[in-house]
Amino acid sequence: MAKEKTLFTCTACGGTSPRWLGKCPACGAWNTLVETVAEAGPGKNRLSAPQYAGLAQAQAVMPLAAIEASDVARTPSGIDELDRVLGGGIVEGGVVLIGGDPGIGKSTLLLQALDALQRLGLPTLYVTGEESGAQVALRSRRLGLDHSQVNVLAEIQLEKILATIEATQPAVAVIDSIQTVYSDQLTSAPGSVAQVRECAAHLTRAAKATGVTIVLVGHVTKEGALAGPRVLEHMVDTVLYFEGDTHSQFRLVRAIKNRFGAVNEIGVFAMTEKGLKGVTNPSAIFLSQHSEPVPGSCVLVTLEGTRPMLVEIQALVDEGGPSPRRLSVGLDRDRLAMLLAVLHRHAGVACMDQDVFVNAVGGVRISEPAADLAVMLAITSSLRGKPLPKGFIAFGEVGLAGEVRPAPRGQERLKEAAKLGFSVAVVPKANAPKKPIEGLTIHAVERVDQAMEVVRGIG
């Protein structure tokens, strides 16, 4: 393959330079020149000019209602929790990007999934750029996949990887990882912005052209975001994040983007000696096993995708110094500061001179505002040193005016709580069911002060 000419394009103004410069010659911006491949041919990059408009032919268009829409065929991966996150299984020609901290289990999960697909009769390919074939084989032995027939390719050159995919025609190919792959068309090092963008674009086009499902493993930054250009997430069909503490046996796989399914869906796994195993009852992970109720603990019914889950919210309020601290783990710290202000103004509970620490048990991250009421009740319980009643749950969004707003799909949350044996619930009035739920006493409230009065009355 002839080597194409490369240019350096400014990300600020779009200007180009034949060589890298620290300062863009067009707009004067510093460190904005990125290596790109120059398209060959005199007409390929000039069709937008008015004098070349006659060279492009108009294409046929049709109304949206006239286009036949059909459901996307899915193939189960053999791992139920992974299928849940993917929206039911893998899609032909789909491109999946999965990221997570080093050592959290990305390669382990994908190797297990490929082996399960291979046993179902689908040809698979595992491209490893960070390990040798012998290292991958050693991991498969540890996972109990002694007789696995998954094809392995230890290669980092894009052109060779694409040639292998075209020759072997796998149903699913895993690229571990995209940051190690490089193209001969660019002179920059593997992992650079230009290489990651160019390699991902070629692999995506190959997936759409051949129908091969391609899974890209991506590195993450120290902040937990996917490394590389943000355009990488726009190219692919599905973006998955591996979450969890590497010191804990539990792992969460969360869908951030999914063109073929619901976003914010999560799969829960437990790391065992034989790899990752799906957890069928994730609520048990996020609930501490207290023999008796303790102050500062409140159980929340949260919603992760289509799955209601029970998570314990723990709060500790302690005497602070001149500058009281507000620390939250698994919850938004700015929202915690807002809730403390609402708690003082509308419920008369002051924490101005107190350190406040809030934690979501089990390493889960809660982003929905329906956690507001449970957080406030846990803080009040810790401040007063009085535990909430046994079998107590709460959920609801709290506004700045002190109102308690409804949470989506409240009926499903309450049914999940009743199924797990909880008996008392404080919920927004709009979420109160029309028919009573067996075994569950529901207290509907409209304002924060009402919720506090209800808790004092049943405590």
N, C-alpha and C positions, 0 to 999 in steps of 0.2 A: 504494500500500500504506500503510495507516494505521500510524503510528509507535507501537510498543508502549512501554509504561511500563518504565522501567529501575529496578532497585534495586541496592544495594551489599550484597553478602553477605560475611560474615566466613569466611575459610578455616579458622579455628581452631575456632569453635563453631557456625557455621551461622546465626548471627543476621543480621538485615537492618537496613538503614537507608535512608531515602529519599534521602539525600545522602552524599557521601563525607566521611569523618572520619578523622583520623589515628589515633584510638583507638577500638576497637570498644566501643559502649555496653553490650554484653551481658557480654563476658568481660574487657574491659580490655586486650586485646592490641593492640600497635601495628602499623600498616601491613599489616593483614590484610584490609581491605575491598576487594573486587573487583567491578567492574560486571557485572551480569547482567541478562538480559531477564526481566521478570516475566510469567508466563503469564496470559493473559486468561481471563476466565470465572470464575464463583464456585466451580465444582466441580472444575476441572482439577488444582488443587494441594491438594485436601482429601480426595481419595478414600481416603487412608490413615487418616483419622480413623474411629473406631469407628462414629459415627452415620451415616457415609456408606458403610459397608461393603456395604449392601444394593444400592447402585447399580451395583456391578461384578458381572458375570456370570462364573461359573466357565468356564474354557476346557478343551477336550478335551486329554487327555494320552495318550501312547502309549509303550510300552516302547522302549528304545533298539534292541533287536534287531529290532523290527518296522519301523524306519525304513530305507528303501532308501538305501544309500550308493552313489554313483556318482563316478567320477573327474571331476575338474574339467577342462573343456575349456580348452586353452591355444592361444594364437596366437603363433607365433614372431615376435619383433620384427625379425628380419633381422640382428641383431648377436649372434653366437654367445656371446660372453663375457657379455653382458647377460642373455641367456636362461638361461645357467647359474646366475647369481645369483638370477634370478626363479623358478627351479625348472622351467624349460622354456619360458617365454613369459608373455605377459600373460593375465590372467584377466578374463572379462567381469564388470563390476561391482566389480572390485578397486580398492583405494586404496593407492597406493605413496607413501611419503615418502622423499625422497632429500636428504641433507645433505652438506656439505663446505665446505672453506675457499673464500674468494672467489678466482675465477680458476683453480680446479683443473680445470674442464671439465664441470660439471654441465649447463649450458645447451647446450654443444656436443654432448655425448652424446645428450641428449634430442631435440635438433633432428635429429640424424642418425637416431635411432630413428624419429621421426615421419615423416621422409621415406621411410625404408625401408617403413614400414607403409602410407603413402600409395601407394607404387608397387605394393604388393600389392593395392590396391583398397579399403583401409579408409579411411573419412573420418576426418580428424584435426583437432585444434584446438590451437593454441599460444597461451595467454593470457600476455602479458608485462606485468608491472607495474613493472619496473625499467628497461625499454628501450622506445624507440619502435618502430613497425613498420619504419621505415627502417633502424634499427640491426640488427634481426633479419635483414632482407633482406641487409644488408651482410655479416653473418656467414655467411649461407648461401652467398653468392658466394665467400667465402674458403674455404669447405669444399668447393667444387666442386658445390654443389647449385643450379646456375643456373636450372633449369626446375622447381624444386620447387613442388608444388601444395598444400603444407601451408597451411591457413587460419590467419591470425594475427589476434588481437584484442588491442589495447593498451587495457587496462581494469583498474581496481582496485576498482570497486564490486561487491560480492558479488551484489546483486540483478540487475545487468545481465549479469554472467557466467553466473549460473544461467539467465536468460532466453535467452541465446545458446546455451547447451548444449542447452536444451530445444528450441529452434527448429532448430538445425543437426543435432542427433543424431549427434555424432561417435562413433566407436568408442573413441578414445583422446583425452583432453584433458590438457594439461600446464598447471599453474598455477605460474608463475615470477615471484614466489615467494609463499608463503602469508603471509609477514610484511608484504607490501605491500597485501593485500586488506583491505577494511573493509566493515562492514555499517552501513546507515543506522539500524538498530535500536539501535545503541550510540553513545554520544557520545565514547568514548575514541578515541585516535589509532590509526592502523594500526600493527600490530606489538605492541600491548599484549597482555597475557595474555588479557583478555576478548575482544578482537577475534580473535586467533588461534584461541582455543578455539571461539568461536561460528562463525566462517567455516569452520573445518575440519569441524565437526559438520554444517553445512548441505551442504557439498560431499560429505561421506561419505554422507549420506542420499540426495542426488541420484544418486550412483553406484549405490547399492543399488537405488533405485527405477527407474532408467532402463537399467541395464546398461552404462553408460559407464565405461570404465577411466579413473580420474583419478590423475595423478601430481603430487604436491605437492613443490615444491622448498623446502627449509627452510634458514634461516641457522643458523650454528653459533656458539657462544661461543668465547672465546679458549682455553678448555680443550679444544675440539674436540667438545663435546656439542651436540646440537640445541638451539637457542634456543627459548624459549617454555615453556608448561606441559608437564609430563611426560605429561599426559593426551593430548596430541597423538599420542604414540607408541602409546598404548593404542587410540586410535580406528582407526588405519589397519591394513591387512592385512599390509603389508610395510614394513620400515624398512631403507634402504640407506645406507651411509656411504661417501663418496668419501675415499680416503686417498692419501697420497703427498706427496712434496716438490715444490712448484711449480717448483723449479729443476731437477728431473729430468724426463726425458721419460716416465717410467713412472707409471701410476696404478693404484690398486687400488679396486675396488668390492666392499664386504663386506656381506653380508646379516646384520643383527643380529636381525631378527624376520621370520618368513615363515609365514603361515598356510597357504600352498599349496606349501611346499617346505622344503628343509633350511636351517637357520641356519648361520652361520659359513662359508657358501660364498663364494668370492671369484671375481671376474673381473679379469683383468689386461689393461691397455690400454697402448698407447704413443701419446703425443701426437706427431702429425706435422703437416705443413703442411696436409693435407687432413682434419684432425680426428683423432679417436681410433680406433685400429685395434686389434683383439684380438690378443693374444699367445698363440700356440698352445703354446709351450714356455716357461712362466714360470720354470722352474728355471734357465734360462740367465741370467736377470736377476740372481738372488740369489747367483750364484757368481762370485767374483773370478777373473780370468784370471791366475793365477800360473804363470810358466814352471817354477818349482820350488817344492816345499813350503816354507812359511815358518813360523817359530814363532808360536804364538798363534792359529792358524787351525784350525777343525774344522768339517766339513760335517755338518749335521743334516738328517735326513729328517723333515719336519714334515707335518702333515695339516691342510689347510684345507678344511673341508666334506667332499666326497667325493674331493678331489684331493690326492694326495701330492706334495710339492714339496721340492726340495733347497735349503737355505739355508745360506750360510756364516756361522758364528759366529766373530767375531774378538775376541780378548782382548789387552789390553796391561797387563802388570804392571810397575810402575816403583817405584823407591824413593820413599817418601812422607815427609811431615813428622810433626809430633806428632799430627795428626788425619788419618789416611789417608782418602782419598776412595774412594767406591764409586759409580760412574756407569754406567748402562746405557741404551742406546738401542734401542728395539724389544723390550725384555724388562723384566720386573718387577724394580725395584730392591730391594724388600724380599726377594724370593726370592733375589736375588744374595747378599745378606748371609747368608741362611740357608745357601746352598750353600757359602760360604766357611767357615762354622763347621763344617759336616759334613766338608768337605775337610780341615780341620785335625784334627778329632777322630778321624776314621775312616780317613784316608789319610796322616796325618802331614805334610801340605803346609801350611805356615804362611804366611799373607799379612797378618799383623797389622800389620806396619810398612810395608806396600806399598800404593800407590795401584792400584786395580783398575778398568779400563775395559772394558766389554763392549758390542759392537755387532752387530746383525743387519744384514748387508749388503743394500742395495737398498731400505731404508726400510720393510721389512715388519715388522709387529708380531706377535710370537709370544706367545701366552698359555697354550699348553698346557704341562703339566709335563714332557712327554716331551723337552723341550729341556735338562733338567737335566744329563744325562751329557755332552752335547756342550759345554755351558758349562764344566763342571769340567775336562774334558780340554783345552779351549782355554786356560784359565787356567794349568793345570799346564805346558802346552807353552811359554807365554810366560815363566813364572817360571823355568823351567830353560833357556830359550833353545834348545830342541830341537824341530824341526818334527815333526808327526805323519807317518806314512808316506803316500806318494803313493796316491791313490785310496781314502782312508780316510773312513768315515762312522760315525756313532754316534747313538743315541737311547735314551731310557729315563728314567723318573722316579726321583728319588733321595729316599729318606725320611730322617728325622732319625736313625734308627738305623743309617744307612749302607747299607741294602739298596737294590738296584736293581729297581724294579718295572716290570712290562710296560706297553707302550704299546698303545693300541687299533689294530687292523688292521696289525699288524707285518708280515705277509706282503706286503701291498701296498707298504709302504714299502721293503722289501728288493728287491722286483721292480723298483720304479722306480729304485733306486740301481744295480742291475745293468744295467738298460736304458741308463743314461747312462754306463756304463763304469767304475763304481767296483768295486774288487776286494776291499777289506777292510772288515769291519763288526764293531763291538763293540755288542752288544745285550743286553737282559735275557734270562735263561735261558728264561723263559716264552714269549718271542717267537722262539726258535730254531725254524726250520722242520724238519718231519719229513723232508722230501726236500731234498737239496742244491740250491742255485740255481746254475746254470751261470755260471762266471766270478766268483763271489763267495765269499770265505773268511769264514766267520762265527765269531766268538768270543763264546760266551754266558757271561755273568757274573751272579753273584747279589749281589755287594757292590762298593762303590766301590774298596776296596783291590785287589780282583781285577782290576778294569778298569785300574787303574794298572799292575799287574804285567804284564798282557797288552800294554799299549802299550809298556812298556819292553822286553818280549821281542821284539816285532815291529819296534821302531824300529831 
